[in-house]
Structure formats: C-alpha cells, structure tokens
Amino acid sequence: IDRTAPKFSPDGKELAFVENRDRLMVMDMASGKVRQITTGEQHYSTTGSMDYHWSPDGKWFALAYTGNQHDPYSDIGIVSAEGGKIHNLTNTGYFDESPEWVLDGNALLFSTDRYGMRSHASWGSEYDVMIIYLNREAYEVAQMSKEEYEIYKEAKKKAEEAEKKAEAEKKEGKDDEKKADKAEKPAAKPIVIELENIEDRIVRLTPNSGALSSYTLNKEGDKLYYIISYEGRNDMWEMDLRSRENKATQRGVGGGSLAWDKKMENMFLLGGQMKKFKGGAGNPTPITVRADMMLDSKAERDYMFDRVYRQEKARFYHKDMHGVDWDAMRDNYQRFLPHIDNNYDFAEMLSEWLGELNVSHTGGRYTHPTTTSDDQTADLGLLLDLNSDVDGLLVEEVVAGGPFDKASSKVKAGDVIESIDGVKIGRNTDFYPALNRRQGKRTLVTVYRPSTKERWEEVILPITQSRLTQLLYKRWVKQRAADVERLSGGRLGYVHIESMADGSFRTMYADILGKYNHCEGIVIDTRFNGGGRMHEDIEILFSGEKYLTQVVRGKEACDMPSRRWNKASIMITGEANYSNAHGTPWVYKYKGIGKIVGMPVPGTMTSVSWERLQDPSLVFGIPVVGYRKADGTYLENDQLEPDVKVANSPEVVITGRDEQLEAAVKTLLEQIDAEKK
C-alpha cells in the first residue's frame, strides 16, 4: 500500500493521507482506525497524488478532482470528513485547481483558466483567482461597501461582546469549571455550507488573467495577495477586494507559494528564495537556511531504484505492464547496483531497465549541473566549406538572421574568414577554441574576398548553437515552402508543425488562413515533430466544410466557416515523428481528412509523467495515459502506415531535393484535379 501526502486535522487528532495515489483516507491518531473518505473513482492518479485540504473546523475536505470524466480538466469539490459523496462546486470544462480555505472556512479560493487567453495545445493558458462563498452570509458580507462593512463589523462586535457577557454570567461561581474551560482549547466554529445556488456565489477576483503562481487572502479577507506574471516575470500584487484597488507590491519575486503563520500575522513566500512579509505587506525579510548532511550515495541510489520500481508498477498506463514480469526485471537489474558509483551510469541503467517495458515516454535522464565557466562553443552563423584548400574558412552561405546577416556587414558567399579575435586560421586550424564562450560577446573577425583581393575587419556577436539550430530550421521551412509554390505553380501552400504546442499552432493558423487562404490546398508537414498535445486542435482546424459564403453587394468576401480550413490538405510524416506527432497523423487519417505521405510513424502515443527523484539531477518517465481505439487496442506500439509510402534517399537529399515533399504535392494536385472533373 502506498500512503502519501499526510496532513493533520486542525485539532491534531486525526491524520489524512492519500492511499495508492487516488483515495483519500483518515486515521484516528488515538485508536489507529482508518476510514475511507473518497472511493478513488474520480481520481486518475496521473500526477501521483491529490490536492486536498482540511477545513478549519475539521469537518470537510476541499479537493481538486475530475468530476465529469473529463480528465485532465479538474473541478473543485468538497466532501465530508466522514466520507461520502463529493459535491462538485464548479462543474466546468475548464481547469479549476488548487483550492484553499479562507474566511474561517466560509469560502474557498481556487484558480481557473476559464477567462484567460487559451492555449491551442492543452497547456499554457492564463489563469485567474476565483472565490466560492460557501454560504449566503459570507457572500453578502463580501458584497458590502466599505461603509456598510464598518457598520456590520460594529454590530457584530457588540453582539459577540453581549454573548461573552452572558456566557460569563452563566459560569459565575463555578471555579472548577472555569479552570477546565481555560485548559481546554475552544473548538473551531462549525462551517455553514449552503449548496443550493452556490454557482451564483462564485466570483472572479483578479482583474486580469496571467501566468498565476500563488495566491492567498489576509485574515480579514479584504485583501488578496497573489503572484502572477504579465510581462515575463513574477510580481506580487495586492488587491483591495472592496475598493478594487490593485497594485504591484514587489517586482521580480520569482516563483514559490504564499502561506501564513498560524495567527495570520506574517505571510511567507516559500520557494527558491524564502521571504517573510509582516502583515502581508511592506518590504520582505529574507530567510536564509543552511544545513549540512552526510549522504550515503549508494543507499540513496538503492532507494531511488526501488522508487522507480514501485512507481512504474503502480502507475503504468496498462496494468499488465505490456506482458513484462516487472518483479523479475527488478531482480535482474538490481544486481548491477553495487557496481554503479555515479548518476550517469545509474540513469543509463534505468533506461535499459525501463526499456524492457517496450514503451515510449520512459527512461532515465541525468542532467549534469552546469556553470558559466563550462565550455560552450559559439557560432558565426555561417555555412562553411570545411573541405576547401584555402587558408581560412570559406563561406558558402550567410545564415539569415545570423551575426553576419546585418546591413552593416559585407560578408557573402565566397569570402574567407582569416582570423577570429587575432587567432589566425590556417588550412587545418582547429578554430573552435577561438569561439569558446564567445556567444553574445564582441568578437573581431578578419575577412578576405579573393575575387577583389579586398581585406577588412568586422565586429560581430557570435550566437549559441541552439540559436543556430533555430535559424537553420527557419531556413529549412522556407526552402520547403518555396519548393511547394514552385512545384504546384502557386496552387498549394505549405506549413510545417515544429511541435504540438501553442506557438506552432499560431504560426500554422496565421499562414493557412492568411497568405495561403487563396490556395486550393495545403501541404501539412509533421516530420521531426517531437510531440505535445494538439491532435484535437488540428483535427478541428483542417476538417472544415464550407456551408456559407459572405457576400457584400454581390462581392464574395469570405467562406464560412472562416476559422477553419475548408479545402483539401495532405500530411507528410516520417520516422522521427514522436508522441503526439504519431497521434495527430493517426487522427487525421482516421477521420478521413486527407492522405498521409512519407514514411511509417512508430506507435508512440502515450502521455507521460516525468518524476524527479530525490537526487534532483535524475528524472524518469512513467507512461500514465494510453489511447485506446474502438477495437480495444492501443495506439502505443501501433505503427501508422502512410497512404503513399516514400523514403527520402540520402543520395537525393544531398542534392537539395525532398522526394516526400514532391510526392505530397503530386498526390494532392491529382486529388484536387480529380474532384473538379
């Protein structure tokens, strides 16, 4: 049995925990008896745990759960601490997450992406802070103006004083009872929950959506503190919930979560840089922590090995573990542990072991800690002829967007780089050391032009290898787009989906309904796509069927639908397609949107939970979600075959031709022409 995420009840008499990643349980600390709170049927344990919180009176739990079989989109619910039905408070198709009890338990804060800009690829949407008032009184008090609230507070204070006075008079003369009363901690006031029409008591608090990090209310419940990114950095904001005044109190606070001390006098930012805010406002006091420990690395690796074994066995998407005897595999690979003394070898061994499951989205990864002093070879942004017999570096092409692609630079194909920062480059000189750690730094380059015998110097800022890769990718896409235009005579457009992510979708959408909207068809290239989650978006985008034409005084202005592609398309695939770049072509073919051209795609359609181990330099993958077809089989290990199988021959590729692209253009034009007859 796996028991995790323990939390004591407010009175300390009970301990809640998550059993086997999907059931909420409670143990009585005195008797040791355990009771079940939730059945686990509405938790799918893809994250390995559960987000839950005790109510201040210890009578309820608030939790995020999948209330309507719409995983991974969660709702906010509450359930009695005695167990029973979960009451769904939000009931939306959006992500509603991270509940937090506030106002002495009379309300719940939570986050949602229902108002923010939506991502086209499941992740990256903007969030807001919302509040659910659990009873009408709490809601009505929150709606009061400042003046009304002051009157309400005064009346409430007088009523409480009168109640205390009456209580004191009742106990007068009973000294023993008074002593007992003082010794016993007063019970928390029971929370009143009114479920009827609770949907009308859900209120948006933040005025603008953004990349939300954390949030909380002060003790009085009139100020919201939240950390959010609007401009690429996390800032802390304070909002007066009555006046609606909103202001940034701290800029660049980094990540972390906000939490109060028991008396709610000090607010803490817990994360990379811990800080304390007195009363929630003002300048923070940094909190520094230093601790030493003796680490038994061998024992830690033994533990991490066992952790991987247990997590894979409990969370693997298919209970039969793909027919693998996982216990036997553990025993087989465990014998190597005594001979491993470093994390690189440990990660390699994990990959070998996890590979026995014959599944994608797994393996061990080791990330070596990097420093600014590590070697990193910068790049000039030039394509060079390294086989030439000239002294220096012969330029074959200036990469568009690179350091030499400037109005101030004269460098072009045929020129020779003679020296870098004074280091002369001969015919066989290893020039890479001259570019070590030079990215973004002013670098002097001497250039010679053989055709005119001209020699000059230029100062450039070399780029990183990753930046060069981005530029070469853009070059590759432009070349293919030009080929499609040439081969089709301008009848077809071309888009490449770099990854199944929001940015790629927006580029594709902009192109097909922009510069290619006049075309008769679109070539959709998915080769070398590493995945993400965009199969639904692409299915919707390319499956449009014209049903209306907008006409203005006899002039056709637009076809409807106007936000979907209503014409023919074809998709190119390759052996390097992975994950959702397998699932997306499968959906495209299954739905009959168009033909697939290229090479078969390996069956790699699962969703993964990457878990960081106790040693943070190590990560391993658990394929937690499988995608089952109507016939009961899964997409994982189900290779997708193209309608038109075409391999790119190496001897042809090096001449600049793309045979798969040529076949796609030919096939699509034939289809369009046949439909016209």
Secondary structure by P-SEA (a helix, b strand, c coil): cccccccccccccbbbbbccccbbbbbcccccbbbbcccccccccccccccccccccccbbbbbccccccccbbbbbbbbcccccccccccccccccccccccccccccccccccccccccccbbbbbbbbbcccaaaaaaaaccaaaaaaaaaaaaaaaaaaaaaaaaaaccaaaaaaaaaaccccccbbbbbccccccccccccccccccccccccccccbbbbbbbcccbbbbbbbcccccccccccccccbbbbbbcccccbbbbcccbbbbbcccccbbbbbbbbbbbbbaaaaaaaaaaaaaaaaaaaccccccccccaaaaaaaaacccccccccaaaaaaaaaaaaaccccccbbbbbbcccccccbbbbbccccccccccccccccccccccccccccccccccccccccccccccccccccccccccccccbbbbbbbbccccccbbbbbbbbcaaaaaaaaaaaaaaaaaaaaaaaacccbbbbbcccccaaaaaaaaaacccccccccbbbbbbccccccccaaaaaaaacccccbbbbcccccccccccccccccbbbbbcccccaaaaaaaaaaaaacccccccccccccbbbbbbbbcccccbbbbbbcbbbbcccccccccbbbbbcbbbbbcaaaaaacccaaaaaaaaaaaaaaaaaac
